[in-house]
Amino acid sequence: MRFEWRLHYKYLLVGLLAIAALIFFLTRKDYSNYAPSLQRDPQLEAHPIGSSGFWLFSWVDESSCAESVFILGNFVSRGETITRIPMRKTDDVVWRCAVQLDPGQYAYKFLVNSKLLVPPAASQILERNMDGAGQVFVPEPDAPWIADIFPPDESTVRDFTNIRFKFNGRLNSLNTGDIRLSLNGHPIPLRFDRATASVEATVTDVPEGQYFLRISGQNAAGKSIVEYQSVFFYYKQEAARIPSTRLQGALAYRVLLSSFGQGTKSALAELISRLDYLNDGKDDGTSLGVRLLVLYGIFPAKDVWGREITSYEGVRAGYGTRALLSELASECHRRGIRLVLQINLAYLSNAHEFFQESYGNPGSKHWNWFFFLNDIGTSYLGFADDPSLPRVNTSSESVQNYILDIIRSWALIGIDGFLFEHTDLLPKVWWEKIRNAFQGIGRNDILIAASCYGGSEYINQLFQGQFNAAESLNHATDLALAFWGTRPDMISRNTAQEHAIPEGAALLKPSANHETPRLAALYRNSMRSQAALGYLLTGGGVPMLQWGDELDILSPEPPHDREPPQMPWEKLEEMQNNPNSTLHLIRKLSILRKKYFELSHDTRSGDHPVIQWAANTAGGTSVYIRQSNSERFFIAVMPFEGKDREIEPELLLPFPIRGEARYRGRDILYPSDAIVTARCVDNRVRDLVLPITPGRGFQLWLFERIVGENK
């Protein structure tokens, strides 16, 4: 009997485990309906825990689909650097962690390492870029700190009559009579309410521009225990219509000079020899059809990308000369290409001779170029609190005169414009002066592309006659994550920046953001990367390829994955001989973008959307429709898993069609004798069966209305 009971006990245990497993699989969350998305900032705040030095971080997961969460930052705890802090889920949506932090200023971002919300391979995109991160200040023990401040750091405001902030922490150590407030270096009177620990200051007759705010306070012994500084902007005008960029239908191409050539000659000379590859002027598919060339890394700098500039006046050593750059501009213009240089004016390298001459030298003629925080010039404001990147004070007249002369000198040798890094860190009045500098030398239609971190309101403010193009920095991340998951249609939700761009302007949509992983390296699936690039070239705006995307370029493997990859010229012949290659796809789509309005314009045309995604799509295949009139529409098919041979998509027409109409469709990317028909009733596509061609990650069909068959 004892043996039988033990045997029955084992069977019972197995049965209970099976039932538990069944309940788990029936009740577990289905993450398949969630696409990767970084469009919203996390609700992340720091709260001190007593006087222990521990700080509590909380993040609210509004999607309720996070499986693991980390904080990424430049933290220091008990003298040791910490870059990743795991968070734990404390209820259905709130994740928390506590960490002991040394006093200092920290930047942070979050990493959601769930299966679909942020896939592990895509998490590198977050880890490599702390730009735009949240900021937290950890004060000295028992000292108060600034909280709930207006205007916030690095913000853009349109209502600016008061400065307001509150103290958190212990006030008994603060000498309240020694709280000091200055705006652009000028002290302003303040009102302190001890009961609420709040401070207010009134400002009047404030002109538009950039403002540097400093707050300081001491204890009874005269030791500084409160120190806060921030930069913000005040604009009040509405955006105006601007001259057209003439870039609709264009393809942009970004080149990092150090990575484009093969090292047989100077970087500029190699680029000149390859211009026919970018655009040979024939418009017949024998080249990429590039019309906007953006050069990175042309100026001497500490970093390869050319953001930490050490000189604005010459070309980086080994790349060539100003004369050779002028020759490149002439050759570009002969082929219908406009040449733009990347440049950074918000900060420079601490190795720049002007900063070296000013540091610790209050009598320097370049002293007011920078935001020095003490009288002896050894403390200063750096970008993201990085001492190697001193912020530039563009309110200084000597800075303005110098930079404007630099801009004019490059424009005079044929440069068509600049892509300005971190335009959100510089004031509107600064960009007005740059625009006037161009007009002063007869360059009225110069392209100035802005690289923006700000939201739609800030972007709208930038386009008040200064800019006629903006680079959407979020687009590259959204593109990579969208096609990693099963819902690439989620990328079409990111339209706020598009709607903020005034009529006549252009929105540049890059395939990658600086050194983030390339699509081919991220997916390890050429069909999926073709799907992403196909959408990029038919999703509106001005697509901007990174060098080599058309040749399925791969990012270097870790630990060298932060190094920009070299252009894989050795793959060119193979790609040219393969009609299904990514190179052929890009060349064909470049031609079609110029021919058809629907493939080059943004998500709305007047009151009507141009693009609609299928309501239901077969596994591994996505479909969307583009339309701007009743006579034709386009259907894009992305079978990036390569499973189905034909599909029957459920589609809603973007453009209203009355009654019933019939359309005849043909493959315009890979022409054949295959013809399909579709019946459209009440704006819905019915009776449509589309064949899938194996091995092609992006397929495009044109449907034209059949005249005389409408009911």
N, C-alpha and C positions, 0 to 999 in steps of 0.2 A: 504493500500500500504506500509506503513511504516513497518508493521509487516512482510509482504511478503519479503521486502528487507532485513530485519534483518535475516530472515530464509535463504534466498538465500546466504547472506553473510557468514553464518555459514557453509553452504555446500561448498562454495568456499574455505573457510579457511581449512576445512577438506581435500578437494581435493588437495590444494597446499601442505599441510603437507604430504599427501600420496605420491605425486610426488617427494617431497624432500627426503623422506625416501627411495623411489625406486632408485633415483639417487645416494644416499649415498651407498646403498648396491651394486649397480652395479659398482661404481667407487672406492670403498674403496680398500685398499691394501690387497692382499691375503697373509697372513703370513704362510700359510700351507706349502710353499716350503722352509721355513727357519727352519733349525734345531738349537737347542741350541749349541753354540760354544764359547769357551773362548780361542781359539788357538792363536789369535792375540791380542797383547797389544793395548789398546786405544791410540789414539793420544791426549794425555792430557798434557797440559802445563799451567804454571801459569804466568800471566803477571800483573805487578803492575799497578794500576790506579792512576797516579799522586802521591801526597804525603798524600793521605787520609787514607792510611792503608788498603784500599780495594784491593783485588786481584781478577783477572778475570781468571776463568778456562774455557777452551773450549775443547769439545770432538767431533770428527768427526765420525759419525755413517756410516761406509762404507757400511753396509748391508742395510741401509735405512729402517730398520724394528723395531727400538726402539720406544716404546710408552711412557716410563718414565725412567728417568736417575737420579741416585743419585751419589754423591761422598761419599765414606766411608773413614774416616781417624781419626787421633788423633789430630784434630785441637783445637786451643785455641783462642777464640775471646773475647777480653775485660775481660780476666780472667776466662771465662766460657768455659768448654769443649764442643766441638761439634763433633759428630761422623757421622752424616748424613746431607748432604747438597743437597737439590733438585736442579736439573738443568732444564733449560727451552729451548725449541727448538726455534732457531732464524731464521732458514731457513730450507731447505729440509733435510740437513744432519748434521748441526752443533748445538750442545747443549752447553749452556753457563750458568755460574752463577758467581756472585760476592759475596765475603765474606770478612769481616774485620778480619784480622789475627794479633795476637800478634807476635812479633819477636820470631823465633825458627825454629827448624827442624821438618818437618812433613812427615809422610808416608800416602799414599792414594791409594785407589783402586776405581773401579767404579761398580755400580750396575744398570743393565738394567732390569727393572721390567716389561717387555712386556709379552704378553701372551705366546709366543713361544721362543723368544730369550733367556730369562732367566726366567723361571717360578718362581713365588713367593716362593714356597716351596723349590726350589733349591737355592734360593739366600742366604740361610744360609751358603752354602759352601763358598761363598765369604766373608761373614761377619766374619767368624770364623778364617780366616787365612790372616793376613796382611803380611806374609812373601813374599818377592819378590815384594813388593809394590813400586810404584813410590815415589820419594823423592822430596820435595820442601823446599827451605830455605828462610825464611822471615827475612830480615836484620833489623837492627835498623833503625828508621826513618832517611831519608836523607843520608843513608850510601850506598855505592855501594855493589854489590854482584857478586859472580862468576857465569859465564854462559858459555855455549859452551866449556866445558873442555874436553881435551884429555890427557890421557886415562880416560874414564868415571869411576865413582865409581862402584865397584863390577863387573868390566868387565874383559874380557880376550882378550889380544891383541897379535899379532904376529909381528907387525911392530912398534918397540919402539925405536925411535931415538930422538924424541922431546916431550916436555911437552908444551901444548898450552892451553890457556884459555883467555876469554875476561871478562871485567867488564861491568855490566849493572848498571843503576842507576846514581846517582850523584857523579862525581869524585872530585868536588871542596873541599869536606871535607876530601879527602884522601891525606896523605903525601906520594906522589909517590916514594920518596926516601927510604921509610921504608917498601916496599913490600918485604916479605920474603918467600922463597920457600925451602922446605927440602924434601929429599927422603930417607926414612928409617933412619931419624934422622940426615942426613948429609946435611948441607946447600949447595945449588947449585946456581951458578950465573944465572941471568935472564936478558932479554931484554924487556923493556917496551916501547910501542909505544902509546903515549898519543892521537894521532890523531884518532886511531882506538880503543883505550882502550884495547889493546891486549898485552899479555905477552907470551914470548917464552923462553924455556930453552933447551939446547942441552945436551943429555946424550950419552955416548960412552961406548963400551965394557960392556954392561949390561948382566949379566947372567940371565938365566931363574929363575923365582921364584915369590915370593910375595913381593909387594911394598906398603909402607905406605906413602902417599903424604900429606903434610901439607902446607897450604897457610895462611899467616896472613898479616895484614896491620893495621896501626894506623893513627889517625888524627894528626893535628898539636899539639894538647894538650897531645899526647902520649896515648890516649885511644884506645884500640883495637876495630875497627869497621868492620874488615873483619876477619873471621875465618872459614876455610874450611879444612876438612880432608876426605880422602877416601883411600880405599884399592883396588888394582887391581893386575892382574897377567900377566906375560909375558912368553909365551911359543913360541918356534919356530920349534920344531921337529914335524914330522909327526907321526901318530899313527902306531904301528907295530902289527903284528899278535901276539896273546897271546895264552897260553895253554887253551885248552877247559875246560869249567866248568863241563862238563858231566851232565848238567841240562836239556838238551832238553827232552821234554816230562814230566818234573817234575812238581809237584804241591807244591807251597810254602804256608805256613800258618803262619800268624802273631798272636802272643799272647801277650797281656798285662797281666802280672802275677797277678796283683791285681784284675782282672776281670774274670779270667778263672776258679778259683776254687770255692768251696762252703764254705770256711772258717773253715773246720773241722780240718785242719792240715796246716803246712806251705805251702806257695805258690809253692815252688819247689817240695815238697813231693806230693802235689795234682797233679801237672803236670806229674810227673813220673807215678803216678797211672792211668793216662788217656792216656798214650802213645799208647796203643793198639787201642784206638779210632782213633788216628791220622794215625797210620800205624802198623798193626799187622804182617807185613811181609808176608802175604798170597797172595796178589795180586788177590783176588777173589771177591772183592767188599764188603767185610765185614768191611772194614775201609775206610778212606778217601784216603789212598795212598800217604800221605804227604812225601816228600823227602827233604824238606828244612824247618826248623823251625826257625823263627825269633822271639827272645824274646825282648820285650820292658819293660823298667822300672826296670831292674835288679839292677842298681847302685843306691846308695843313692842320692836323688835329692829332690828339693823343689816341683817339679810338679810330677803328677802321671805318666806321660809318660816317665820320666827320661831324659829330655832334659836339665834341669837346674841342672847339676850334682854338688853335694857337696863333693863327694869322688869317686876316680876311683879304690880304692884298695879293697873294700869289697862288700858284698851283702846287699841290703836294709833290714833294720830291719824288722823282722817278715817273711821274705821270705825264710830263711834257711841259709846255710853256703856255703863257697867255696867247701867243701868236697861234699855237697849235689849237687851242680852244676856240679861237676866232675862226680858224679854218673849219673846225668841226661844225660850228654854227652855220657857216656858209653852205657846207655840204648838206646839212640837215634841211636848210631852207630850199635848196635845189630839189629836194625830194618831197617837199611838203610837210616836213617835220618841224615842230616848234620845240626849242631847246630850253629846258628849265633846270636850274641848279638848286639843290637842297642847301639851305643855310640856316643857322641858328643864331638869333639875336637876343634871346632871353637870358642866356648865360654863356660863359666861355670857359676855357680851361684855366686852371690856376697856373699853368705854365705860360700863358700869354704874357708877352713882355710888359704890357700896360699894367697887369695885375702884379706882376713881380716887382715892378718899379714902385707901385703904390703900397704894397703890403708893409706895414710897420713904418710908413713914411708919410705922416700927415701933410707935409709940404709938397707932395707930389702933384704934378700938373694933371694927373689922372685920378686924383683922390676922389672926386665926386662921380667917377664912373661906377662906383660900387656902393653897396649899402653897408658901410662899416658901422659896427655896433659899439665901439669904444673909441676913446680919443686918440689912442696910439695906433689904431689900425691893425690890430691883431685878431679881432673878432669881426665876422662879417656874415651877411645872409647868403646862404648857398642854396642852390636848387635841391629840393627834397632833403634839406639839411646836410647836403654832401659838401664838405669843405673843398673838394677838388673842382667844384662847379660854382664859382661865385656868380651871383645874379648881377645883371647889368642894369644900371639906373638910367633908363631911357628918358627920364625927365631932365637929365643933364644936357645942356645945350652943346657942350663939346662932344658928347656921345652922339647926339643927333647929327651934327655937322660931319663928323668923321664917317659914320655909317652911310649917310646919304651920299657922300662923295664916293664911297666904295661901291654902292649900288649903281650910281651913274657910270662909273668906270667900267663895270662889267656889262652894263646894258649897251654902252658905246661900241664894244667889240662884237656885238651881235647876239648876246644872250636875250632870250625872249621873256624871261621872268624867273621867279624864285619860288620854291616851295619852302615856306617859312615854318620851321619847327616851333612848337609851343606858342602859337599865336595867342592862346588864351592867357599867356603870362605877360602880355604887353598891351598897352592901352590903345584905344581907337585913334587918338590924335596922332600917335606914332605912325600908324598905317596910312593915315591921310597924308602925312608928309612924304612917305615913300611913294605913294601914288602921284603926288605933285612933282616929285623928282623925275619920275618917268615922263610925265607929260611935258616937263620943262625941256626935255631933249627930243620931243616930237614922237614919243612912243605912247600913243593914246590907247592902243588896244593891247597893251602888255598883259600877259597872263601872270597873275600873282596867286599862287595856290596856297591855301592855308591849311595847316595840319592842326586839327582841332580836337581838344578833349572835352570842351564845354558842351552843354546841352543845347537844345534847339533855340532857346531865347538868346543865348550868347552868340551862336552862329549867325542868327538873324541880325544881331547888332554889328557883327563884323562886316557884313555886306552892305555898308552904307557908302558905296562909291569907292571902296579901297580894294576889295577882292572880287574876283570873278570866278574863283573855283575854290573848293574845299575838299580836303582828303578826309574820308570817313574812317577814322582809326579803328572803330569797333567792327567795321565790316569784315575785315580779314578774320578776326576771331569768330564772329558769327558764322561766316562761310565755312570755316574749318569744322566747327562743332555741329552745324546743321547737317552736313553731309556725312558726319560720323554716325549719327543716329539714324532713326527711321522716319524722321519728320523734317525733311529739308524745307518744307513749306513754312516752317516757323521763322525762317530768315526774312520772309516778306513782311513780317510785322514791324521790322525796324525801319519805319518810314518817317520818324520825327525829324531827322536831319534833312531828308529829302524835301519835306514840306517847308522847312525853314530857309531853304535856298531860294533867293528871289528869282523871278523870271529873267532868263538870259544867262544865269550862272550855271556852273557845272559842278557835279558831285563826283569826285574821284573815288572809285571803289577798288581797293587793292586786293590782290589774291593772297598776300602775306604781309605781315607787319614787321618790318626790320628783320631781326634774326629769329623769328618764330619758325617752327617746323614747316617745311613745304608740304603741300597737299599730297604729293606722291609719297613722301616719306611718312606722313601722318597716317594715311590710309593703307599703304602697301597694297593698293588695289587700283590699277590704272583705270578701270571702268568707273570707279567711284570718283577719282580725281577728275576724269573727263566730265562726269556729271556736274561736279562743282564748277569747273571752268566753263562748261557750256551754259550753266545758269548765269555765271558772272558776265558772260558776253551777251546775254539776252535779257538781263534783269534790270535794264535801265541805267542811267547815269553814264559815267565814263569808266569802263573797266581798266584797271592798271595791273598788268602782269609784272611779277618779279622776274628778273632775268632767268631764263632756263625753265620756266614753268611749262612752256610748250614742248620741251624735250624731256619731260618727266624727271626734272632734277631732284636729287635726293639731298636731304640735310646730312651732314656728317654724323657718324655714330658717337654716342657718349664715350669718353668724357670730352670729346672735341665738338659737341653738337652746338656750341655757341659760336663757332667760327662760321662765317658765311661760306656757302658752298661755291665751288668753281663751276663756271659754265661748261657743261658736258659736250663740247664741240665734237667729240669722238662719236656721239650718238646721232649726229645730224644726218649722215648719209642713210643710216638705217631707217630713221624716221621719214625721210623723204621718199623712200621706196615702199613704205607701208601705208596704204590708203586709209587704214583704220587708226593711224597714229594720232596722238594729241596735236602734233604740229599741223597736220592736214586739217584737223577740226578747227583750230584757231584761225588758220588762214581762210577757211571757207566762211566761218562766222564773221570775220572781220569784213568781208565783202557784203554779206547779207545785212549786217548792221547799217551799212551806208544806204542800202537799197530800200529797206522796210522800216517805216516809222516805229512800228510796234516793238521792234527788237532793240531799240536804242533809247527809248524814252522811259521815264521813271514810272512809278507804280500807279499814277493817276494821269489822265488826260482830261482836263476840264473837270466835269462832274462825274466822270466815269473811270473806274479802275481799268488799268490795261491788263492786269494779270489776275488770274484765279487758279488756285490749285484744285486738284481732284478731291472730291469728298472722300472717296475710298480708293485705295490703290493696292494692287496685288503686292504680296510680300517681296521686298527687294526692288520694287519699281516705283518711281514717282513720276507724276504727270502734271503739267500745268498748261494753261491756255492763255494766249495773249491776243488782244483784240482792241481796235480803236474805232472801227466802223462796221456796218452791217454787211459789207461785201466780202469780207475775208476774215479768217482768224488763223492763228498758228498754234499747234500743239507740240510741246516738247516732251519727249519721253526719255527717262533716265533709268535704264535697267541695270543699276550698278551692282546687282548681285548676279546678273546673267542667268536667271532661272527660267523666265517665261518666254515662250515663242510668240505669243500674242496676248493682248489684253483688251478688256472692254471697260474703259474708264468712265466714271460718272462725273460729268463736267457741267458747270454752270457758266454760261457765256457772260463775260464782263460787260458787253455792250447790249443794251436792250433790243430784242428782235420781236416784232409783233407777228402773231400768227405762227405759221409753220414755214420752214425753208429747208432746202436741201443744198448740201455742199459737197464738192468733189475735192479729194485731198491727194497730195503727192509728196514724196520725200524730197526735200530741196537741198539736203546736205549730201546725200548719196543718191543722185537721180537714177531711177529705174523705170520699168514699164508698169510697176505696181500702182494701181489706183484704188482708193477706198472712198466710200461715200458715208455721209453722216446726215441724219435728219434732226433738225432743231425745232423743238416745240416748247413754247413758254420759257424761252431762254435756256433750255436744257438740251444738251447734246444726247441724242438717242441713236440706237441701232448702229453703233460704231465699234468696229473690231480693228485694232491696229496690230500689224505684224511687228515682231521684234527681231532685229538683225543681231545675231550673236557677235560678241566681241566689240560692240560699239557702245560706249558709255553714255553718249548723248545723241539723240535722234530728233529731227525737226521736220514736221509736216506742215505744209501750207494748204489750207482749205479755202476754196473760192466758191462763191454762191453760184448755183446753177440757174441761169436766167430762164424764165418761162415755166418752171416747175413748182412755183410757190402756190400753196393752197390758201 
